[in-house]
Each structure stands twice: as C-alpha cells, then as structure tokens.
C-alpha cells in the first residue's frame, strides 16, 4: 500500500511519468492507479480531446504508439489508457522503441493484468528506465485480514478478527470484491464503528452462525451437533457454500494444526507468528490439538485430499456434493 500511496502522491505533485506499466496477478491496485490517473491528471474540459481509453483486444501496439506520439490539444498533456493490455502479450515487446524516447506530453498507461513482463528483457528495462513499472502481487489468505484492518483503519473503522476472517473465507483473496463489500458496510455504519459478525450478517448476507469459520471451529472442538447443523445449512445453500472452498479451508486448518504439533514454543505469540494467524485464533488451535493428536491430523489431511478429488467428480459415482461433505465430516469426527 505504501508503494501505491507514493505513486499517487507523485502524480498529485505533478511528477508524472510518460509511461505507467501496471502489471501482475492482483487487479485491484492496477485499477486503483489507472482510475486515479483517468480521473485526475486532466480536468474535465481537457478530457474531451485529450483522454482516450483503448482495449488490448481491439488495438495493436502500432496504433497505440501512433496515438501516443500525437500532441495534446489545448492542454499540457494527453492521457492514453490501454485496458486489458494483457491481450497484447504476444506483441508487447514492440513498445520498446517508443519507450526508449516516449512523448513527454503523453501519459501512456497499460493495465496488464494477470501477467507480467520478463525483467530480463529490453522492454522491461527500457520502460523501467523512462517510465514506471508497478507489479501488483496476489495476496496470500493470511495477509488479507490485515489488509482489511488497514483499509478500514484509514477510514476510521475497526473490525473484529472473526468478522475479518468471515470476509476472507466468503470472498477469498479478491480485493475488489472485498473492497465493494466494505464500502457497503461503511455506507450504513457510522465512523468509529467496530465491525462485528452481526454487522456482516445484517448488511452483507454472510451468516454469522453458519459459515466455514464456525464449521472449522466446531470440527476443532469435536462439536458434532454444531458441525452437522452447519453442513445441513450448507446443503440447503450450495451456491453460497461451495464444497471446494470448505475442503480448502479445512485443509488449511489441519495443515496448520500439524505445524502446531511440531512447535516447541506454544506460546500465543510464537504460534501466531509461525502459523501466520491472528493471536485471537490461537486458542482454536490449542483446543483442536487436544482433540486431534498428530497421527489423527495426518489421517484427516488424507481424508480431505480424498474428498477434494471426489468433489471434482473423480471416483464419486455422481455422489452429491452435500453427501461428500457429510461423509467427510463423519470420518473426521468419529
């Protein structure tokens, strides 16, 4: 986030590069920078003649360069934004010649999502020298909750650890989706609110009692009644509770539990650091470790792998997803 702030701060200060090559696996920040340039580099009167949005599937590098070499009309700069630029991946190296001597009155922005330039190539080195390259890296699951806290903190909100984890488990690492849902919450909750699971249930529609977080907790505590209530709810709402996600999250939990068993220092701070979890959740692992010795944890991981294969239609003989989950939970809990 600091790199994003620095890029936007430079643009605000008038330190604008002739080329912005925004690339990488996480589209959220690519869109953030591109949208800021689109909205702020030119004023409304200048945009009509001097701002163009192109799409990679519809243009060639030659056409982009031709537009970039033009001079602005009654403005200091022109802005050209190439969205979905990854569709130009086969010919993107042709931009090198232009990048060697870019038009100083043009701001050329490439949104090169889900791909990246080879750092060894001349195209990368030339753009990096005369413009700016930003690589947006995909966040890991265990980083997203902290990202949510930082985003909300910058807007004078807080969030409880369980509530942040609910977002991660329901929406994964898709920062754009998470950001949209956070905006919904902010629009209805006053500043300084500490967001909890009830707020999420009431405003986002994620059940505070029937979700993967609560299932994981029930399994860890060997609470058979609660676990069965949750999976019955999942069976009735399969679209909102895909089996592949449930298996993935349970697998992460038991993999971390295996690591927990191997730790010599089981203090809260040590466990949180080594497992990459919020200290708030450490008690869940301590409790689960008493219910699942290391040998049983290894067996559970094998069961989860088998269930994952079945969920993808291998060796399941058309078995319904709900039945795969029920069978899995029975084997884990008994």
C-alpha contacts under 8 A as a table, 3 or more apart, distances in Angstrom:
res1	aa1	res2	aa2	distance
1	X	4	X	5.10
1	X	5	X	6.28
2	X	5	X	5.07
2	X	6	X	6.16
3	X	6	X	5.05
3	X	7	X	6.25
4	X	7	X	5.18
4	X	8	X	6.23
4	X	29	X	7.55
4	X	33	X	7.31
5	X	8	X	5.24
5	X	9	X	5.88
6	X	9	X	5.00
6	X	10	X	6.17
7	X	10	X	5.29
7	X	11	X	6.47
7	X	33	X	7.90
8	X	11	X	5.08
8	X	12	X	6.22
8	X	33	X	7.11
8	X	36	X	7.58
9	X	12	X	5.05
9	X	13	X	6.23
10	X	13	X	5.02
10	X	14	X	6.33
10	X	15	X	5.00
10	X	16	X	6.73
11	X	14	X	5.11
11	X	15	X	5.31
11	X	16	X	5.16
11	X	37	X	7.93
11	X	41	X	7.61
12	X	15	X	7.43
16	X	107	X	7.66
17	X	20	X	6.71
17	X	107	X	6.65
17	X	130	X	7.79
17	X	131	X	5.33
17	X	132	X	6.62
18	X	102	X	6.40
18	X	103	X	6.85
18	X	104	X	5.82
18	X	105	X	7.30
18	X	106	X	5.76
18	X	107	X	4.55
18	X	108	X	6.00
18	X	130	X	7.51
18	X	131	X	5.74
19	X	99	X	7.68
19	X	102	X	7.60
19	X	107	X	5.76
19	X	108	X	4.71
19	X	109	X	5.86
19	X	110	X	7.92
19	X	127	X	7.10
19	X	130	X	7.45
19	X	131	X	4.58
19	X	132	X	6.12
20	X	107	X	7.53
20	X	108	X	6.18
20	X	109	X	4.67
20	X	110	X	6.21
20	X	131	X	6.06
20	X	132	X	4.96
20	X	133	X	6.04
20	X	134	X	7.64
21	X	109	X	5.98
21	X	110	X	4.88
21	X	111	X	6.73
21	X	112	X	7.19
21	X	127	X	7.60
21	X	131	X	7.80
21	X	132	X	6.14
21	X	133	X	4.74
21	X	134	X	6.30
22	X	30	X	5.63
22	X	109	X	7.43
22	X	110	X	5.84
22	X	111	X	5.19
22	X	112	X	5.79
22	X	113	X	7.59
22	X	133	X	5.97
22	X	134	X	4.93
22	X	135	X	6.21
22	X	136	X	7.45
23	X	30	X	6.86
23	X	110	X	7.92
23	X	111	X	6.33
23	X	112	X	4.52
23	X	113	X	5.31
23	X	114	X	7.03
23	X	115	X	6.26
23	X	116	X	5.33
23	X	117	X	7.71
23	X	133	X	7.57
23	X	134	X	6.17
23	X	135	X	4.96
23	X	136	X	6.07
24	X	27	X	7.12
24	X	112	X	6.93
24	X	113	X	5.45
24	X	114	X	5.03
24	X	115	X	5.24
24	X	116	X	5.42
24	X	135	X	5.08
24	X	136	X	4.62
24	X	137	X	5.72
24	X	138	X	7.71
25	X	113	X	6.23
25	X	114	X	4.12
25	X	115	X	6.41
25	X	136	X	6.14
25	X	137	X	5.45
25	X	138	X	5.29
26	X	29	X	6.81
26	X	30	X	7.37
26	X	113	X	7.35
26	X	114	X	6.90
26	X	136	X	5.29
26	X	137	X	5.46
26	X	138	X	4.79
26	X	139	X	7.58
26	X	174	X	7.99
26	X	175	X	7.88
27	X	30	X	5.10
27	X	31	X	6.15
27	X	113	X	5.92
27	X	114	X	7.29
27	X	136	X	7.10
27	X	176	X	7.82
28	X	31	X	5.36
28	X	32	X	6.28
28	X	175	X	5.98
28	X	176	X	5.41
29	X	32	X	4.72
29	X	33	X	6.23
29	X	136	X	6.42
30	X	33	X	5.54
30	X	34	X	6.15
30	X	111	X	6.44
30	X	113	X	7.51
30	X	136	X	6.72
31	X	34	X	5.06
31	X	35	X	5.70
31	X	111	X	7.59
32	X	35	X	5.30
32	X	36	X	6.16
33	X	36	X	5.15
33	X	37	X	6.35
34	X	37	X	5.22
34	X	38	X	6.14
34	X	81	X	7.60
34	X	109	X	7.04
34	X	111	X	7.32
35	X	38	X	4.94
35	X	39	X	6.09
36	X	39	X	5.26
36	X	40	X	5.86
36	X	41	X	7.87
37	X	40	X	5.35
37	X	41	X	5.36
38	X	41	X	6.56
38	X	42	X	7.66
38	X	51	X	7.91
38	X	79	X	7.52
38	X	81	X	7.64
39	X	42	X	7.16
39	X	43	X	7.97
40	X	43	X	6.72
41	X	79	X	7.77
42	X	45	X	7.99
42	X	46	X	5.84
42	X	47	X	6.01
42	X	51	X	7.87
42	X	77	X	7.60
42	X	78	X	7.77
42	X	79	X	7.76
43	X	46	X	5.42
43	X	47	X	6.39
44	X	47	X	5.34
44	X	48	X	7.40
45	X	48	X	6.51
46	X	49	X	6.24
46	X	50	X	5.98
46	X	51	X	7.69
46	X	74	X	7.41
46	X	75	X	6.23
47	X	50	X	5.03
47	X	51	X	4.83
48	X	51	X	6.41
49	X	72	X	7.73
49	X	73	X	6.45
50	X	72	X	5.85
50	X	73	X	6.54
50	X	75	X	7.57
50	X	77	X	7.25
50	X	78	X	4.50
50	X	79	X	6.18
51	X	78	X	5.76
51	X	79	X	4.71
51	X	80	X	5.87
51	X	81	X	7.96
52	X	79	X	6.39
52	X	80	X	4.90
52	X	81	X	6.29
53	X	80	X	5.96
53	X	81	X	4.80
53	X	82	X	6.00
53	X	83	X	7.15
54	X	58	X	7.42
54	X	59	X	7.14
54	X	80	X	7.44
54	X	81	X	6.08
54	X	82	X	4.74
54	X	83	X	6.10
55	X	58	X	5.51
55	X	59	X	6.53
55	X	82	X	5.45
55	X	83	X	4.85
55	X	84	X	5.75
55	X	85	X	6.65
56	X	59	X	5.58
56	X	60	X	7.31
56	X	82	X	6.33
56	X	83	X	6.20
56	X	84	X	5.25
56	X	85	X	4.47
56	X	86	X	6.82
56	X	87	X	5.12
56	X	88	X	5.65
57	X	84	X	7.37
57	X	85	X	7.68
57	X	87	X	5.50
57	X	88	X	7.06
59	X	63	X	6.25
59	X	64	X	7.04
60	X	63	X	5.21
60	X	64	X	6.40
60	X	88	X	7.40
61	X	64	X	5.03
61	X	65	X	6.10
61	X	88	X	7.62
61	X	91	X	7.08
61	X	92	X	6.90
61	X	94	X	6.66
61	X	95	X	6.55
62	X	65	X	5.15
62	X	66	X	6.08
63	X	66	X	5.03
63	X	67	X	6.29
64	X	67	X	5.25
64	X	68	X	6.11
65	X	68	X	4.88
65	X	69	X	6.17
65	X	95	X	7.53
65	X	98	X	6.77
66	X	69	X	5.40
66	X	70	X	6.94
67	X	70	X	5.55
67	X	80	X	7.91
68	X	80	X	7.02
68	X	103	X	6.77
68	X	106	X	6.01
68	X	107	X	7.96
68	X	108	X	6.88
69	X	102	X	7.90
69	X	103	X	5.78
69	X	106	X	7.47
70	X	106	X	7.99
71	X	77	X	7.79
71	X	78	X	7.36
71	X	105	X	6.81
71	X	106	X	7.60
72	X	75	X	5.73
72	X	76	X	6.67
72	X	77	X	5.54
72	X	78	X	5.13
72	X	105	X	7.06
72	X	106	X	7.69
73	X	78	X	7.98
75	X	78	X	7.33
76	X	105	X	6.61
77	X	105	X	4.68
77	X	106	X	5.56
77	X	107	X	7.12
78	X	105	X	6.41
78	X	106	X	4.95
78	X	107	X	6.22
79	X	106	X	5.85
79	X	107	X	4.72
79	X	108	X	6.08
79	X	109	X	7.76
80	X	106	X	7.35
80	X	107	X	6.16
80	X	108	X	4.89
80	X	109	X	6.14
81	X	108	X	6.03
81	X	109	X	4.66
81	X	110	X	6.17
81	X	111	X	7.66
82	X	85	X	5.75
82	X	108	X	7.74
82	X	109	X	5.95
82	X	110	X	4.89
82	X	111	X	6.06
83	X	110	X	6.43
83	X	111	X	5.01
83	X	112	X	7.42
84	X	87	X	6.08
84	X	111	X	5.82
84	X	112	X	6.12
84	X	113	X	6.70
85	X	88	X	5.53
85	X	89	X	7.40
85	X	110	X	5.92
85	X	111	X	5.37
85	X	112	X	4.72
85	X	113	X	7.25
86	X	89	X	5.18
86	X	111	X	7.40
86	X	112	X	4.65
86	X	113	X	5.93
86	X	114	X	7.50
86	X	115	X	6.55
87	X	90	X	7.86
88	X	91	X	5.61
88	X	92	X	5.57
89	X	92	X	5.12
90	X	93	X	7.81
91	X	94	X	5.79
92	X	95	X	5.89
93	X	96	X	5.80
93	X	123	X	5.49
94	X	97	X	6.70
94	X	123	X	7.84
95	X	98	X	5.48
95	X	99	X	6.12
95	X	123	X	6.93
96	X	99	X	4.94
96	X	100	X	6.24
96	X	122	X	7.02
96	X	123	X	4.78
96	X	126	X	6.51
96	X	127	X	7.33
97	X	100	X	5.34
97	X	101	X	7.29
98	X	101	X	5.62
98	X	102	X	5.43
99	X	102	X	5.08
99	X	123	X	7.80
99	X	126	X	6.08
99	X	127	X	5.62
99	X	130	X	6.72
99	X	131	X	7.76
100	X	126	X	6.05
100	X	127	X	7.57
100	X	130	X	7.04
101	X	130	X	7.77
102	X	106	X	7.81
102	X	130	X	7.62
103	X	106	X	5.49
104	X	107	X	7.76
112	X	115	X	6.29
112	X	116	X	6.99
113	X	116	X	7.65
116	X	135	X	7.46
117	X	121	X	7.84
117	X	123	X	7.84
117	X	124	X	6.11
118	X	121	X	5.62
118	X	124	X	6.54
119	X	124	X	5.44
119	X	125	X	6.81
120	X	124	X	7.15
120	X	125	X	7.48
121	X	124	X	5.60
121	X	125	X	6.59
122	X	125	X	5.11
122	X	126	X	5.88
123	X	126	X	5.29
123	X	127	X	6.18
124	X	127	X	5.38
124	X	128	X	6.04
125	X	128	X	5.10
125	X	129	X	6.11
126	X	129	X	5.11
126	X	130	X	6.26
126	X	131	X	8.00
127	X	130	X	5.34
127	X	131	X	5.11
127	X	132	X	6.51
127	X	133	X	6.93
128	X	131	X	5.40
128	X	132	X	5.30
128	X	133	X	5.63
129	X	132	X	7.54
138	X	173	X	7.84
139	X	143	X	6.15
139	X	144	X	6.57
139	X	173	X	6.47
140	X	143	X	5.37
140	X	144	X	6.75
140	X	173	X	7.04
141	X	144	X	5.59
141	X	145	X	7.81
141	X	168	X	7.03
141	X	172	X	7.00
141	X	173	X	6.11
142	X	145	X	6.68
142	X	146	X	7.92
142	X	276	X	6.19
142	X	277	X	6.51
143	X	146	X	5.60
143	X	147	X	6.42
144	X	147	X	4.89
144	X	148	X	6.20
144	X	168	X	6.68
144	X	173	X	6.48
145	X	148	X	5.07
145	X	149	X	6.37
145	X	161	X	7.72
145	X	164	X	5.35
145	X	165	X	6.18
145	X	167	X	7.94
145	X	168	X	6.68
146	X	149	X	5.04
146	X	150	X	6.24
147	X	150	X	5.10
147	X	151	X	6.15
148	X	151	X	5.20
148	X	152	X	6.13
148	X	164	X	6.79
149	X	152	X	5.25
149	X	153	X	5.85
149	X	158	X	6.53
149	X	159	X	6.39
149	X	164	X	7.59
150	X	153	X	4.94
150	X	154	X	6.20
151	X	154	X	5.34
151	X	155	X	6.78
152	X	155	X	5.13
152	X	156	X	6.32
152	X	157	X	4.92
152	X	158	X	5.97
152	X	159	X	7.53
152	X	182	X	7.92
153	X	156	X	5.00
153	X	157	X	5.15
153	X	158	X	5.87
154	X	157	X	7.48
155	X	191	X	7.64
156	X	191	X	5.70
156	X	192	X	5.37
156	X	193	X	7.97
157	X	191	X	5.86
157	X	192	X	4.81
157	X	193	X	5.46
157	X	194	X	6.17
157	X	195	X	7.41
158	X	192	X	6.85
158	X	193	X	6.32
158	X	194	X	4.53
158	X	195	X	5.98
159	X	163	X	6.46
159	X	164	X	6.40
159	X	194	X	5.10
159	X	195	X	4.38
159	X	196	X	6.15
160	X	163	X	5.30
160	X	164	X	6.36
160	X	194	X	6.76
160	X	195	X	6.13
160	X	196	X	5.46
160	X	197	X	7.83
161	X	164	X	5.15
161	X	165	X	6.17
161	X	278	X	7.36
161	X	280	X	6.83
162	X	165	X	5.06
162	X	166	X	6.22
162	X	196	X	7.44
162	X	197	X	6.84
163	X	166	X	5.07
163	X	167	X	6.64
163	X	195	X	7.04
163	X	196	X	5.22
163	X	197	X	4.77
163	X	200	X	7.16
164	X	167	X	5.29
164	X	168	X	6.58
165	X	168	X	5.01
165	X	169	X	6.11
165	X	213	X	7.39
166	X	169	X	5.18
166	X	170	X	5.99
166	X	197	X	7.68
166	X	206	X	7.73
166	X	211	X	7.66
166	X	212	X	7.99
166	X	213	X	6.61
167	X	170	X	5.26
167	X	171	X	5.73
167	X	172	X	7.38
167	X	178	X	6.99
168	X	171	X	5.37
168	X	172	X	4.77
168	X	173	X	6.52
169	X	172	X	5.50
169	X	212	X	6.72
169	X	213	X	7.13
169	X	249	X	7.63
170	X	206	X	7.52
171	X	174	X	6.37
171	X	177	X	6.93
171	X	178	X	6.56
174	X	177	X	5.56
174	X	178	X	6.32
175	X	178	X	4.97
175	X	179	X	5.83
176	X	179	X	5.09
176	X	180	X	6.23
177	X	180	X	5.15
177	X	181	X	6.37
178	X	181	X	5.18
178	X	182	X	6.13
179	X	182	X	5.02
179	X	183	X	6.15
180	X	183	X	5.12
180	X	184	X	6.47
181	X	184	X	5.02
181	X	185	X	6.50
181	X	204	X	6.86
182	X	185	X	5.11
182	X	186	X	6.18
183	X	186	X	5.04
183	X	187	X	6.09
184	X	187	X	5.23
184	X	188	X	6.79
184	X	203	X	7.55
184	X	204	X	7.73
185	X	188	X	5.48
185	X	189	X	5.99
185	X	199	X	7.80
185	X	200	X	7.70
185	X	203	X	6.62
185	X	204	X	7.67
186	X	189	X	5.23
186	X	190	X	7.13
186	X	191	X	7.69
187	X	190	X	7.96
189	X	193	X	6.70
190	X	193	X	5.98
195	X	199	X	6.15
195	X	200	X	7.65
196	X	199	X	5.45
196	X	200	X	6.68
197	X	200	X	5.11
197	X	201	X	6.22
197	X	208	X	5.50
198	X	201	X	5.08
198	X	202	X	6.13
198	X	208	X	6.39
199	X	202	X	5.28
199	X	203	X	6.00
199	X	204	X	7.86
200	X	203	X	5.32
200	X	204	X	5.10
200	X	205	X	6.59
200	X	206	X	6.21
200	X	207	X	7.83
200	X	208	X	7.53
201	X	204	X	5.68
201	X	205	X	4.75
201	X	206	X	4.80
201	X	207	X	5.09
201	X	208	X	5.75
202	X	205	X	6.03
202	X	206	X	7.98
206	X	211	X	7.47
207	X	210	X	5.32
207	X	211	X	6.16
208	X	211	X	6.66
208	X	214	X	7.97
209	X	214	X	6.35
209	X	230	X	7.88
210	X	214	X	6.35
210	X	215	X	7.28
210	X	230	X	5.19
210	X	233	X	6.79
210	X	234	X	7.72
211	X	214	X	5.46
211	X	215	X	6.27
211	X	230	X	7.12
211	X	241	X	7.79
212	X	215	X	4.87
212	X	216	X	5.96
212	X	246	X	6.14
212	X	249	X	7.38
213	X	216	X	5.21
213	X	217	X	6.29
214	X	217	X	5.00
214	X	218	X	6.07
214	X	230	X	7.90
215	X	218	X	5.05
215	X	219	X	6.08
215	X	226	X	7.76
215	X	227	X	5.63
215	X	230	X	6.34
215	X	231	X	7.79
216	X	219	X	5.17
216	X	220	X	6.08
216	X	249	X	7.88
216	X	250	X	6.28
216	X	253	X	7.47
217	X	220	X	5.02
217	X	221	X	6.23
217	X	284	X	6.72
218	X	221	X	5.13
218	X	222	X	5.94
218	X	223	X	4.95
218	X	224	X	7.23
218	X	226	X	6.14
218	X	227	X	5.42
219	X	222	X	4.81
219	X	223	X	6.10
219	X	224	X	7.28
219	X	227	X	6.29
219	X	333	X	7.07
220	X	223	X	7.69
220	X	284	X	6.94
220	X	285	X	7.52
220	X	287	X	6.88
220	X	288	X	4.40
220	X	291	X	7.14
220	X	292	X	7.98
221	X	284	X	7.98
221	X	287	X	6.49
221	X	288	X	5.82
221	X	291	X	6.91
222	X	291	X	7.03
222	X	333	X	6.17
223	X	226	X	5.60
223	X	227	X	6.15
224	X	227	X	5.15
224	X	228	X	6.10
224	X	333	X	6.90
225	X	228	X	5.31
225	X	229	X	6.33
226	X	229	X	5.11
226	X	230	X	6.32
227	X	230	X	5.22
227	X	231	X	6.32
227	X	329	X	7.97
228	X	231	X	5.19
228	X	232	X	6.04
228	X	326	X	7.87
229	X	232	X	5.21
229	X	233	X	6.32
230	X	233	X	5.06
230	X	234	X	6.26
231	X	234	X	4.78
231	X	235	X	6.13
231	X	322	X	7.67
231	X	325	X	7.33
231	X	326	X	7.08
232	X	235	X	5.02
232	X	236	X	6.51
233	X	236	X	5.20
233	X	237	X	6.31
234	X	237	X	4.97
234	X	238	X	5.59
234	X	240	X	7.81
234	X	241	X	5.68
234	X	322	X	7.57
235	X	238	X	5.50
235	X	322	X	5.20
237	X	240	X	5.79
237	X	241	X	6.35
238	X	241	X	4.96
238	X	242	X	5.70
238	X	243	X	7.70
239	X	242	X	5.95
241	X	245	X	7.33
241	X	246	X	7.28
242	X	245	X	5.54
242	X	246	X	6.65
243	X	246	X	5.07
243	X	247	X	6.16
243	X	311	X	7.01
243	X	321	X	6.56
243	X	322	X	7.78
243	X	325	X	7.19
244	X	247	X	5.26
244	X	248	X	6.09
244	X	308	X	6.70
244	X	311	X	6.74
245	X	248	X	5.04
245	X	249	X	6.20
246	X	249	X	5.31
246	X	250	X	6.18
247	X	250	X	5.16
247	X	251	X	5.97
247	X	304	X	6.38
247	X	307	X	7.53
247	X	308	X	6.53
248	X	251	X	5.08
248	X	252	X	6.24
249	X	252	X	5.05
249	X	253	X	6.24
250	X	253	X	5.01
250	X	254	X	6.24
250	X	304	X	7.74
251	X	254	X	5.28
251	X	255	X	5.95
251	X	301	X	6.29
251	X	304	X	6.35
252	X	255	X	5.10
252	X	256	X	6.13
253	X	256	X	5.19
253	X	257	X	6.11
254	X	257	X	4.66
254	X	258	X	6.12
254	X	297	X	6.32
254	X	300	X	7.42
254	X	301	X	6.58
255	X	258	X	5.13
255	X	259	X	6.52
255	X	297	X	7.99
255	X	301	X	7.17
256	X	259	X	4.95
256	X	260	X	6.13
256	X	275	X	6.09
257	X	260	X	4.80
257	X	261	X	6.36
257	X	285	X	6.26
257	X	288	X	7.59
257	X	289	X	6.73
257	X	297	X	7.33
258	X	261	X	5.28
258	X	262	X	6.68
258	X	294	X	6.29
258	X	297	X	6.35
258	X	298	X	7.40
259	X	262	X	5.13
259	X	263	X	6.55
259	X	275	X	7.32
260	X	263	X	5.30
260	X	266	X	7.59
260	X	271	X	6.98
260	X	275	X	7.43
260	X	285	X	7.34
260	X	289	X	7.71
261	X	289	X	7.01
261	X	293	X	7.96
261	X	294	X	6.41
263	X	266	X	6.21
263	X	271	X	7.72
265	X	270	X	6.27
265	X	271	X	7.45
266	X	270	X	6.18
266	X	271	X	5.69
267	X	270	X	5.28
267	X	271	X	6.11
268	X	271	X	5.26
268	X	272	X	6.06
268	X	279	X	6.21
268	X	282	X	6.16
269	X	272	X	5.24
269	X	273	X	6.18
269	X	279	X	6.67
270	X	273	X	5.21
270	X	274	X	6.08
271	X	274	X	5.24
271	X	275	X	5.85
271	X	276	X	7.99
271	X	277	X	7.97
271	X	279	X	7.82
271	X	282	X	6.70
272	X	275	X	5.44
272	X	276	X	5.59
272	X	277	X	4.92
272	X	278	X	5.84
272	X	279	X	5.17
272	X	282	X	6.40
273	X	276	X	5.18
273	X	277	X	6.85
277	X	281	X	6.80
277	X	282	X	7.48
278	X	281	X	5.79
278	X	282	X	7.26
279	X	282	X	5.29
280	X	283	X	7.24
281	X	284	X	5.46
281	X	285	X	7.15
282	X	285	X	5.34
282	X	286	X	6.43
283	X	286	X	4.93
283	X	287	X	6.04
284	X	287	X	5.25
284	X	288	X	6.10
285	X	288	X	5.00
285	X	289	X	5.94
286	X	289	X	5.23
286	X	290	X	6.73
287	X	290	X	5.47
287	X	291	X	6.79
288	X	291	X	5.06
288	X	292	X	5.96
289	X	292	X	5.09
289	X	293	X	6.12
289	X	294	X	7.89
290	X	293	X	6.65
292	X	295	X	7.85
292	X	296	X	5.58
292	X	297	X	5.86
293	X	296	X	5.36
293	X	297	X	6.27
294	X	297	X	5.04
294	X	298	X	6.36
295	X	298	X	5.22
295	X	299	X	6.44
296	X	299	X	4.98
296	X	300	X	6.17
297	X	300	X	5.02
297	X	301	X	6.29
298	X	301	X	5.22
298	X	302	X	6.48
299	X	302	X	5.15
299	X	303	X	6.31
300	X	303	X	4.91
300	X	304	X	6.16
300	X	332	X	6.03
301	X	304	X	5.05
301	X	305	X	6.28
302	X	305	X	5.14
302	X	306	X	6.30
303	X	306	X	5.12
303	X	307	X	6.17
303	X	328	X	6.89
303	X	331	X	7.78
303	X	332	X	7.69
304	X	307	X	5.01
304	X	308	X	6.05
304	X	328	X	7.27
305	X	308	X	5.01
305	X	309	X	6.40
306	X	309	X	5.25
306	X	310	X	6.35
307	X	310	X	4.95
307	X	311	X	6.01
307	X	324	X	6.65
307	X	325	X	7.65
307	X	328	X	6.68
308	X	311	X	5.05
308	X	312	X	6.57
309	X	312	X	5.31
309	X	313	X	6.81
309	X	314	X	5.62
309	X	315	X	7.65
310	X	313	X	5.08
310	X	314	X	4.96
310	X	315	X	5.87
310	X	316	X	5.02
310	X	324	X	7.33
311	X	314	X	7.36
311	X	316	X	7.55
311	X	321	X	6.37
311	X	324	X	7.10
313	X	316	X	5.69
313	X	317	X	7.44
313	X	318	X	6.99
314	X	317	X	7.69
316	X	319	X	5.21
319	X	323	X	6.64
319	X	324	X	6.78
320	X	323	X	5.31
320	X	324	X	6.48
321	X	324	X	5.10
321	X	325	X	6.42
322	X	325	X	5.21
322	X	326	X	6.24
323	X	326	X	4.96
323	X	327	X	6.01
324	X	327	X	5.22
324	X	328	X	6.11
325	X	328	X	4.99
325	X	329	X	6.13
326	X	329	X	5.23
326	X	330	X	6.15
327	X	330	X	5.16
327	X	331	X	6.34
328	X	331	X	5.30
328	X	332	X	6.25
329	X	332	X	5.03
329	X	333	X	5.94
330	X	333	X	5.36
330	X	334	X	5.96
331	X	334	X	5.49
